[in-house]
Amino acid sequence: MVERQRNWSGAAPAFAFGAVGLWATNALVGKTLLAAHPVSHVQFLQFCGAALVFALIGFFSPVRPQGMKGGVALAAYAVGFIGLVGTMMLQYIAFASMPVIEANLVAYTWPLMMAAAVIVLGRPRRPWLLGLAALAGFVGVALVMSGGRSHFWSGEAWTGGGSLAGYCAAFGSALCMAFYSLAVGRLGVAPERLLLPSALVGVALTLAWCLHDGFALPAGADLVLGLYLGAGPMGLGYYCWSRAAKLDQGGRIAIVAYLTPIASTLLLALSGESLSRMAVAGAVLVIGSCLAVGIEGTEAQHHARDNG
């Protein structure tokens, strides 16, 4: 118990808040680059930066991982690909196709999807509370997506916001992250072992995408920002969160993840992004639902541990 308290008061929250701090800058920096460069070029730099970070982490790691059997390796790499490549590519397609502040809110509904999965697959203490929180969150997503526009599903509705494909991409990004978060803990494989192969696949895919669009990478400050997106939010962000999850044995860092949509939305608002009143109401529902899900999940873990 003393060691767990020491982990919580020391490295675990430091890693958790580090990950959230990095993730919170993702949408703002991505918005800046996408204003001047194609999404394929931004993504290529991002995956290059992430691959470099994961390679350095693996090189300097004092523990050399043991080999995995064929079936386990295939499943692990599939989870890594969906969690890293699927999440980030769909997220940036959404950023390029719709207002970034809306895409960011929709993409961070993955905790609500996890709550829905727990209700269906697990035995939560208060399923009705999780169900209400998830339902409120998805209502919030609908309000963010509609933004108060009339005839939302008609073709005219999309002229004031993003494309239907953009909203679907943001929702798909959330699905990928929810799947990764649920699956990675059941593999018995350290998450960081999945990240470098996935990042290298992302480099190859986005390089082919760049060649299709015309290869002309950003230079100067934009080059640095692109590599930061990979080394920071994607690389160190994923790694820090994995380390925090390993150090924290009481489930106390779970609530920290739900600060990400709050911090990132605040940064976007300060940069000039705005939401309609209807979309603001939806954002409040999304963020509030994420917090409710996080609190309930943390309490459930504490209850299971205390009665275990």
Secondary structure as GFF3:
##gff-version 3
##sequence-region A 1 308
A	DSSP	alpha_helix	2	9	.	.	.	ID=ss1
A	DSSP	alpha_helix	11	34	.	.	.	ID=ss2
A	DSSP	alpha_helix	39	60	.	.	.	ID=ss3
A	DSSP	alpha_helix	70	80	.	.	.	ID=ss4
A	DSSP	pi_helix	81	86	.	.	.	ID=ss5
A	DSSP	alpha_helix	87	97	.	.	.	ID=ss6
A	DSSP	alpha_helix	100	107	.	.	.	ID=ss7
A	DSSP	alpha_helix	110	121	.	.	.	ID=ss8
A	DSSP	alpha_helix	127	146	.	.	.	ID=ss9
A	DSSP	three_ten_helix	155	160	.	.	.	ID=ss10
A	DSSP	alpha_helix	164	184	.	.	.	ID=ss11
A	DSSP	alpha_helix	192	213	.	.	.	ID=ss12
A	DSSP	alpha_helix	221	229	.	.	.	ID=ss13
A	DSSP	pi_helix	230	236	.	.	.	ID=ss14
A	DSSP	alpha_helix	237	247	.	.	.	ID=ss15
A	DSSP	alpha_helix	254	257	.	.	.	ID=ss16
A	DSSP	alpha_helix	260	270	.	.	.	ID=ss17
A	DSSP	alpha_helix	277	306	.	.	.	ID=ss18
###
